[in-house]
């Protein structure tokens, strides 16, 4: 009698049990300014969840939103420059 369990274990090897590749780490590093800006926006929004936002809170949220938009723009320009040389220069 042949058992297929060892073969099946290889076929269903956990893809999630691996370390990130260098390309994945580079992609995360490239997106880090956007991730940080989104984190700052989330913190600013969480601070005003249980109270009415003051003028300072409103400015903090607006500033954080502008940082997110700027980071998205920069990331889009970097992506476009990587695809088409001469774009975003």
DSSP file (Angstrom, degrees, kcal/mol; ACC not computed):
  #  RESIDUE AA STRUCTURE BP1 BP2  ACC     N-H-->O    O-->H-N    N-H-->O    O-->H-N    TCO  KAPPA ALPHA  PHI   PSI    X-CA   Y-CA   Z-CA
    1    1 A X              0   0    0      0, 0.0     2,-0.4     0, 0.0     0, 0.0   0.000 360.0 360.0 360.0 133.3    0.0    0.0    0.0
    2    2 A X        -     0   0    0      2,-0.0     2,-0.4     0, 0.0     0, 0.0  -0.826 360.0-145.3-101.9 137.1    1.3    3.4   -0.9
    3    3 A X        -     0   0    0     -2,-0.4     4,-0.3     1,-0.1     3,-0.2  -0.837   8.6-166.9 -99.4 136.5    0.7    6.4    1.2
    4    4 A X     >  +     0   0    0     -2,-0.4     4,-3.0     1,-0.1     5,-0.2   0.422  65.5  96.6 -99.8   0.1    0.3    9.8   -0.5
    5    5 A X  H  > S+     0   0    0      1,-0.2     4,-2.4     2,-0.2     5,-0.2   0.919  83.2  48.9 -60.2 -46.3    0.6   11.9    2.7
    6    6 A X  H  > S+     0   0    0      1,-0.2     4,-1.3     2,-0.2    -1,-0.2   0.905 115.1  45.6 -61.1 -38.7    4.4   12.7    2.1
    7    7 A X  H  > S+     0   0    0     -4,-0.3     4,-2.2     1,-0.2     3,-0.2   0.911 112.0  51.6 -67.6 -41.2    3.7   13.7   -1.5
    8    8 A X  H  X S+     0   0    0     -4,-3.0     4,-2.7     1,-0.2    -2,-0.2   0.866 104.3  57.2 -64.5 -35.7    0.7   15.7   -0.4
    9    9 A X  H  < S+     0   0    0     -4,-2.4    -1,-0.2    -5,-0.2    -2,-0.2   0.873 108.8  46.4 -63.5 -35.5    2.7   17.5    2.2
   10   10 A X  H >< S+     0   0    0     -4,-1.3     3,-1.3    -3,-0.2    -2,-0.2   0.898 112.5  49.8 -72.0 -40.3    5.1   18.7   -0.5
   11   11 A X  H 3< S+     0   0    0     -4,-2.2    -2,-0.2     1,-0.3    -1,-0.2   0.897 117.9  39.4 -65.5 -39.7    2.3   19.7   -2.8
   12   12 A X  T 3< S+     0   0    0     -4,-2.7    -1,-0.3    -5,-0.2    -2,-0.2  -0.010  82.5 158.7-100.6  30.0    0.6   21.7   -0.1
   13   13 A X    <   -     0   0    0     -3,-1.3     2,-0.6     1,-0.2    -3,-0.1  -0.276  56.6 -96.4 -54.7 136.9    3.8   23.1    1.3
   14   14 A X    >   -     0   0    0      1,-0.2     3,-1.2    -5,-0.1    -1,-0.2  -0.398  36.1-171.3 -65.0 108.5    2.9   26.2    3.3
   15   15 A X  T 3  S+     0   0    0     -2,-0.6     3,-0.5     1,-0.2    -1,-0.2   0.762  87.1  59.8 -68.6 -23.5    3.6   29.1    1.0
   16   16 A X  T 3  S+     0   0    0      1,-0.2    -1,-0.2    -3,-0.0    -2,-0.1   0.516  86.3  77.6 -84.2  -4.1    3.0   31.3    4.0
   17   17 A X  S <  S+     0   0    0     -3,-1.2     2,-0.3     2,-0.0    -1,-0.2  -0.067  79.3  94.1 -94.4  34.2    5.9   29.7    5.9
   18   18 A X  S    S-     0   0    0     -3,-0.5     2,-0.1     3,-0.0     3,-0.1  -0.853  76.6-110.3-123.5 160.2    8.5   31.6    3.9
   19   19 A X        -     0   0    0     -2,-0.3     2,-0.1     1,-0.1    -2,-0.0  -0.486  47.2 -89.9 -80.4 156.6   10.4   34.8    4.5
   20   20 A X        -     0   0    0     -2,-0.1    -1,-0.1     1,-0.1     2,-0.0  -0.395  45.2-118.2 -66.1 145.7    9.7   37.8    2.3
   21   21 A X     >  -     0   0    0      1,-0.1     4,-2.3    -2,-0.1     5,-0.2  -0.279  25.4-105.1 -76.7 168.8   11.9   38.0   -0.9
   22   22 A X  H  > S+     0   0    0      1,-0.2     4,-2.3     2,-0.2     5,-0.2   0.876 122.5  53.5 -62.7 -37.1   14.2   40.8   -1.5
   23   23 A X  H  > S+     0   0    0      2,-0.2     4,-2.1     1,-0.2    -1,-0.2   0.899 108.7  48.7 -66.1 -39.8   11.8   42.3   -4.1
   24   24 A X  H  > S+     0   0    0      2,-0.2     4,-2.2     1,-0.2    -2,-0.2   0.902 111.5  49.3 -66.5 -40.2    9.0   42.2   -1.6
   25   25 A X  H  X S+     0   0    0     -4,-2.3     4,-2.4     2,-0.2    -2,-0.2   0.888 110.5  51.0 -65.7 -38.1   11.1   44.0    1.0
   26   26 A X  H  X S+     0   0    0     -4,-2.3     4,-2.2     2,-0.2    -2,-0.2   0.893 109.3  50.9 -64.9 -39.2   12.2   46.6   -1.6
   27   27 A X  H  X S+     0   0    0     -4,-2.1     4,-1.7     2,-0.2    -2,-0.2   0.904 111.1  48.0 -64.8 -41.2    8.5   47.2   -2.4
   28   28 A X  H  X S+     0   0    0     -4,-2.2     4,-0.6     1,-0.2    -2,-0.2   0.917 111.2  50.7 -64.4 -42.7    7.7   47.7    1.3
   29   29 A X  H >< S+     0   0    0     -4,-2.4     3,-0.6     1,-0.2     4,-0.3   0.873 109.2  51.4 -63.0 -37.2   10.6   50.0    1.7
   30   30 A X  H 3< S+     0   0    0     -4,-2.2     3,-0.4     1,-0.2     4,-0.2   0.855 113.5  44.6 -67.7 -34.3    9.4   52.0   -1.3
   31   31 A X  H 3X S+     0   0    0     -4,-1.7     4,-2.3     1,-0.2     3,-0.4   0.452  84.3 100.5 -88.6  -1.2    5.9   52.3    0.1
   32   32 A X  H <X S+     0   0    0     -3,-0.6     4,-2.7    -4,-0.6     5,-0.2   0.856  77.0  54.6 -59.1 -39.7    7.1   53.2    3.7
   33   33 A X  H  > S+     0   0    0     -3,-0.4     4,-2.2    -4,-0.3    -1,-0.2   0.911 111.7  46.1 -60.1 -38.8    6.5   57.0    3.4
   34   34 A X  H  > S+     0   0    0     -3,-0.4     4,-2.6    -4,-0.2    -2,-0.2   0.911 111.8  50.8 -67.4 -42.2    2.9   56.3    2.4
   35   35 A X  H  X S+     0   0    0     -4,-2.3     4,-2.1     1,-0.2    -2,-0.2   0.917 111.8  47.7 -61.6 -43.4    2.5   53.7    5.2
   36   36 A X  H  X S+     0   0    0     -4,-2.7     4,-2.3     2,-0.2    -1,-0.2   0.900 111.8  49.7 -64.7 -41.0    3.8   56.3    7.7
   37   37 A X  H  X S+     0   0    0     -4,-2.2     4,-2.1    -5,-0.2    31,-0.3   0.900 111.2  48.9 -65.9 -40.3    1.5   59.0    6.4
   38   38 A X  H  X S+     0   0    0     -4,-2.6     4,-2.4     2,-0.2    -1,-0.2   0.877 110.3  52.1 -66.3 -36.5   -1.5   56.7    6.5
   39   39 A X  H  X S+     0   0    0     -4,-2.1     4,-2.4    -5,-0.2    -2,-0.2   0.914 108.6  50.1 -64.1 -43.0   -0.6   55.8   10.1
   40   40 A X  H  X S+     0   0    0     -4,-2.3     4,-2.2     2,-0.2    -2,-0.2   0.897 111.1  49.3 -62.7 -40.5   -0.3   59.5   11.1
   41   41 A X  H  X S+     0   0    0     -4,-2.1     4,-2.3    23,-0.2    -2,-0.2   0.913 110.2  50.9 -64.4 -42.7   -3.8   60.1    9.6
   42   42 A X  H  X S+     0   0    0     -4,-2.4     4,-2.5     1,-0.2    -2,-0.2   0.906 109.8  49.7 -62.3 -42.0   -5.2   57.2   11.4
   43   43 A X  H  X S+     0   0    0     -4,-2.4     4,-1.9     1,-0.2    -1,-0.2   0.916 110.6  50.3 -62.9 -43.1   -3.8   58.4   14.7
   44   44 A X  H  X S+     0   0    0     -4,-2.2     4,-0.6     1,-0.2    -2,-0.2   0.882 113.0  46.4 -63.6 -37.6   -5.2   61.9   14.1
   45   45 A X  H >< S+     0   0    0     -4,-2.3     3,-0.7     1,-0.2    -2,-0.2   0.878 110.3  52.5 -72.5 -37.3   -8.6   60.4   13.3
   46   46 A X  H >< S+     0   0    0     -4,-2.5     3,-1.5     1,-0.2     4,-0.4   0.861 100.6  63.1 -65.6 -34.6   -8.6   58.1   16.3
   47   47 A X  H 3< S+     0   0    0     -4,-1.9     3,-0.2     1,-0.3    -1,-0.2   0.788 108.0  41.7 -61.8 -27.0   -7.8   61.0   18.7
   48   48 A X  T X< S+     0   0    0     -3,-0.7     3,-0.7    -4,-0.6    -1,-0.3   0.226  82.8 102.7-107.4  15.0  -11.1   62.7   17.8
   49   49 A X  T <  S+     0   0    0     -3,-1.5    -1,-0.2     1,-0.2    -2,-0.1   0.888  90.0  34.3 -63.7 -39.3  -13.4   59.7   17.9
   50   50 A X  T 3  S+     0   0    0     -4,-0.4     2,-0.3    -3,-0.2    -1,-0.2   0.258 121.0  40.7-105.4  12.9  -14.9   60.4   21.3
   51   51 A X  S <  S-     0   0    0     -3,-0.7     2,-0.4     3,-0.0     3,-0.0  -0.971  90.9 -87.4-150.9 166.3  -14.9   64.1   21.2
   52   52 A X        -     0   0    0     -2,-0.3     2,-0.1     1,-0.1    -3,-0.1  -0.616  53.1-109.8 -76.6 131.2  -15.7   67.0   19.0
   53   53 A X        -     0   0    0     -2,-0.4    -1,-0.1    -5,-0.2     2,-0.1  -0.376  29.7-144.1 -65.2 133.9  -12.6   68.0   17.0
   54   54 A X     >  -     0   0    0     -2,-0.1     4,-2.4     1,-0.1     5,-0.2  -0.293  33.8 -95.4 -82.6 177.6  -11.0   71.3   17.9
   55   55 A X  H  > S+     0   0    0      1,-0.2     4,-2.2     2,-0.2     5,-0.2   0.890 128.5  52.0 -62.9 -38.8   -9.4   73.7   15.4
   56   56 A X  H  > S+     0   0    0      2,-0.2     4,-2.4     1,-0.2    -1,-0.2   0.906 109.4  49.5 -63.8 -41.7   -6.0   72.1   16.2
   57   57 A X  H  > S+     0   0    0      2,-0.2     4,-2.4     1,-0.2    -2,-0.2   0.915 109.7  51.4 -63.0 -42.7   -7.4   68.6   15.6
   58   58 A X  H  X S+     0   0    0     -4,-2.4     4,-2.5     1,-0.2    -2,-0.2   0.901 111.2  47.9 -62.3 -41.1   -8.9   69.7   12.3
   59   59 A X  H  X S+     0   0    0     -4,-2.2     4,-2.7     2,-0.2    -1,-0.2   0.899 110.2  52.3 -65.1 -40.4   -5.6   71.2   11.2
   60   60 A X  H  X S+     0   0    0     -4,-2.4     4,-2.1     2,-0.2    -2,-0.2   0.903 111.7  46.1 -62.3 -41.6   -3.8   68.0   12.3
   61   61 A X  H  X S+     0   0    0     -4,-2.4     4,-2.5     2,-0.2    -2,-0.2   0.915 112.9  49.4 -68.1 -43.3   -6.2   65.9   10.2
   62   62 A X  H  X S+     0   0    0     -4,-2.5     4,-2.4     2,-0.2    -2,-0.2   0.920 111.9  49.0 -61.2 -43.1   -5.9   68.1    7.2
   63   63 A X  H  X S+     0   0    0     -4,-2.7     4,-2.0     1,-0.2    -1,-0.2   0.903 111.3  49.4 -62.5 -41.9   -2.1   68.1    7.4
   64   64 A X  H  X S+     0   0    0     -4,-2.1     4,-2.0     2,-0.2   -23,-0.2   0.889 110.0  50.9 -66.0 -39.0   -2.1   64.3    7.7
   65   65 A X  H  X S+     0   0    0     -4,-2.5     4,-2.5     1,-0.2    -2,-0.2   0.908 109.4  50.7 -64.4 -41.0   -4.5   64.0    4.6
   66   66 A X  H  X S+     0   0    0     -4,-2.4     4,-2.5     1,-0.2    -2,-0.2   0.887 108.9  51.9 -63.7 -37.6   -2.2   66.2    2.6
   67   67 A X  H  X S+     0   0    0     -4,-2.0     4,-2.4     2,-0.2    -1,-0.2   0.896 109.3  49.9 -64.7 -39.3    0.8   64.1    3.6
   68   68 A X  H  X S+     0   0    0     -4,-2.0     4,-2.5   -31,-0.3    -2,-0.2   0.936 112.3  47.2 -63.8 -45.8   -1.0   60.9    2.4
   69   69 A X  H  X S+     0   0    0     -4,-2.5     4,-2.4     1,-0.2    -2,-0.2   0.903 113.0  48.8 -63.3 -40.9   -1.9   62.5   -0.9
   70   70 A X  H  X S+     0   0    0     -4,-2.5     4,-2.5     2,-0.2    -1,-0.2   0.898 111.7  49.0 -65.7 -40.1    1.7   63.7   -1.4
   71   71 A X  H  X S+     0   0    0     -4,-2.4     4,-2.4     2,-0.2   -37,-0.2   0.897 111.2  50.0 -66.9 -39.1    3.1   60.3   -0.5
   72   72 A X  H  X S+     0   0    0     -4,-2.5     4,-2.6     2,-0.2    -2,-0.2   0.916 110.9  49.9 -63.3 -42.1    0.6   58.7   -3.0
   73   73 A X  H  X S+     0   0    0     -4,-2.4     4,-2.5     2,-0.2    -2,-0.2   0.932 111.6  47.7 -61.8 -46.2    1.7   61.1   -5.7
   74   74 A X  H  X S+     0   0    0     -4,-2.5     4,-2.4     1,-0.2    -1,-0.2   0.905 112.5  49.1 -62.0 -42.0    5.4   60.5   -5.1
   75   75 A X  H  X S+     0   0    0     -4,-2.4     4,-2.4     2,-0.2    -1,-0.2   0.898 111.3  49.5 -65.2 -40.2    4.8   56.7   -5.1
   76   76 A X  H  X S+     0   0    0     -4,-2.6     4,-2.5     2,-0.2    -2,-0.2   0.899 111.3  49.6 -65.5 -39.7    2.8   57.0   -8.4
   77   77 A X  H  X S+     0   0    0     -4,-2.5     4,-2.3     2,-0.2    -2,-0.2   0.893 111.3  48.9 -65.9 -39.1    5.6   59.1   -9.9
   78   78 A X  H  X S+     0   0    0     -4,-2.4     4,-1.7     2,-0.2    -2,-0.2   0.900 112.3  48.6 -66.2 -39.9    8.2   56.5   -8.9
   79   79 A X  H  X S+     0   0    0     -4,-2.4     4,-1.6     2,-0.2    -2,-0.2   0.909 112.6  47.8 -66.1 -41.7    6.1   53.7  -10.3
   80   80 A X  H  X S+     0   0    0     -4,-2.5     4,-3.0     1,-0.2     7,-0.2   0.885 110.8  51.5 -67.3 -37.9    5.6   55.6  -13.6
   81   81 A X  H  < S+     0   0    0     -4,-2.3    -1,-0.2     1,-0.2    -2,-0.2   0.835 108.8  51.6 -67.3 -32.1    9.3   56.4  -13.8
   82   82 A X  H  < S+     0   0    0     -4,-1.7    -1,-0.2    -5,-0.2    -2,-0.2   0.835 116.3  40.3 -73.2 -31.5   10.1   52.7  -13.3
   83   83 A X  H  < S+     0   0    0     -4,-1.6     2,-0.6     1,-0.3    -2,-0.2   0.927 127.5  27.4 -81.1 -48.0    7.8   51.6  -16.1
   84   84 A X  S >< S-     0   0    0     -4,-3.0     3,-1.8    -5,-0.2    -1,-0.3  -0.939  84.7-133.6-120.4 108.8    8.5   54.4  -18.6
   85   85 A X  T 3  S+     0   0    0     -2,-0.6     3,-0.1     1,-0.2    -3,-0.1  -0.328  91.3  29.5 -60.1 140.2   12.0   56.0  -18.4
   86   86 A X  T >  S+     0   0    0      1,-0.4     3,-0.7    -5,-0.2     2,-0.3   0.230  90.8 117.9  95.1 -12.9   11.9   59.7  -18.6
   87   87 A X  T <  S+     0   0    0     -3,-1.8    -1,-0.4    -7,-0.2    -3,-0.1  -0.683  77.0  16.4 -86.3 139.4    8.4   60.0  -16.9
   88   88 A X  T 3         0   0    0     -2,-0.3    -1,-0.2    -3,-0.1    -7,-0.1   0.564 360.0 360.0  80.0   8.6    8.3   61.9  -13.6
   89   89 A X    <         0   0    0     -3,-0.7    -2,-0.1    -8,-0.0    -1,-0.1   0.461 360.0 360.0 -86.8 360.0   11.7   63.5  -14.1
